[in-house]
């Protein structure tokens, strides 16, 4: 608890000072103390108006954008990568989804008829 409190007592002023520098730079305020007070008022207003509830909504939006980007990249990579590795040869006893002579995965890996069912390719 003491370590957490000592860290918090150091980080809060540093974060307010950092935001004060940014506010001062963006709005051309030369007075560092004034920009820190403005940043503290903005943080207080944000906290009063929603705080963690607002963070939950922004996290939801950011995660939706992230997932959309991941899915878009996956579909793009699948469509645009002609040198993708061939399908896996599976494991012992693996039954290929196609039959011998269809020109599919079974023929690619020289599959043989299965012992228990000769119509399937193992």
C-alpha positions in Angstrom: 0.0 0.0 0.0 2.8 2.4 0.9 4.5 1.8 -2.4 1.3 2.4 -4.3 0.6 5.6 -2.5 4.2 6.8 -3.0 3.9 6.0 -6.7 0.5 7.7 -7.0 1.7 10.8 -5.1 4.5 11.1 -7.7 2.5 10.2 -10.8 -0.5 12.5 -10.4 1.5 15.7 -10.3 3.7 14.6 -13.2 0.6 13.7 -15.3 -1.0 17.0 -14.6 2.2 18.9 -15.4 2.5 16.9 -18.6 -1.0 17.7 -19.6 -0.4 21.3 -18.7 2.5 21.5 -21.0 0.5 20.1 -23.8 -2.4 22.5 -23.2 0.0 25.4 -23.0 1.6 24.4 -26.3 -1.7 23.8 -28.1 -3.4 27.0 -26.9 -0.3 29.3 -26.7 -0.5 29.8 -23.0 2.9 30.9 -21.7 2.0 30.6 -18.0 2.7 27.0 -17.0 0.7 27.2 -13.8 -2.4 28.5 -15.7 -2.2 25.7 -18.2 -1.9 23.1 -15.4 -5.0 24.6 -13.8 -6.8 24.4 -17.1 -5.8 20.8 -17.5 -6.9 20.0 -14.0 -10.3 21.5 -14.7 -10.6 19.5 -17.9 -9.7 16.3 -16.0 -12.2 17.1 -13.2 -15.0 17.8 -15.7 -14.2 14.6 -17.6 -14.3 12.6 -14.3 -17.6 14.2 -13.2 -19.2 13.8 -16.6 -18.5 10.1 -16.9 -15.0 9.0 -16.1 -14.7 5.3 -16.1 -18.1 5.0 -17.9 -16.7 7.1 -20.8 -13.5 5.0 -20.8 -15.6 1.8 -21.3 -17.3 3.3 -24.4 -14.0 4.4 -25.9 -12.4 1.0 -25.2 -15.4 -0.6 -26.9 -14.9 1.6 -29.9 -11.1 1.0 -30.0 -11.5 -2.8 -29.7 -14.1 -2.8 -32.5 -11.7 -0.9 -34.7 -8.8 -3.2 -33.7 -10.8 -6.4 -34.5 -12.0 -4.9 -37.8 -8.4 -4.2 -38.7 -7.3 -7.7 -37.8 -10.0 -9.3 -39.8 -9.4 -7.0 -42.8 -5.7 -7.8 -42.7 -6.4 -11.6 -42.5 -8.7 -11.5 -45.5 -6.3 -9.3 -47.4 -3.4 -11.7 -46.6 -5.4 -14.8 -47.6 -6.4 -13.2 -50.9 -3.1 -11.6 -51.9 -0.5 -14.1 -50.8 0.0 -16.6 -53.6 2.9 -18.3 -51.9 0.9 -19.5 -48.9 2.0 -22.9 -47.6 0.0 -25.9 -48.8 -2.6 -27.5 -46.5 -1.1 -29.5 -43.6 -0.5 -33.2 -44.0 -2.2 -33.7 -40.7 -1.3 -36.5 -38.2 -1.2 -40.3 -38.3 -4.6 -41.6 -39.2 -5.6 -38.2 -40.7 -8.4 -38.5 -43.3 -8.1 -36.0 -46.1 -11.3 -34.2 -47.1 -11.0 -35.3 -50.7 -10.6 -38.6 -52.6 -7.7 -40.1 -54.5 -7.5 -38.7 -58.1 -9.5 -35.5 -57.4 -6.3 -33.4 -57.6 -6.7 -32.1 -54.1 -4.8 -32.4 -50.9 -4.8 -36.2 -51.0 -3.0 -36.3 -54.3 -0.6 -33.4 -53.3 0.8 -35.6 -50.5 0.4 -39.0 -52.3 -2.2 -40.2 -49.9 -3.1 -43.9 -49.8 -6.5 -45.6 -49.3 -7.3 -45.9 -45.6 -7.2 -49.4 -44.0 -10.6 -49.2 -42.5 -12.4 -47.6 -45.5 -10.7 -47.8 -49.0 -12.9 -45.0 -50.4 -11.2 -42.5 -48.1 -7.7 -41.1 -48.4 -5.3 -41.4 -45.5 
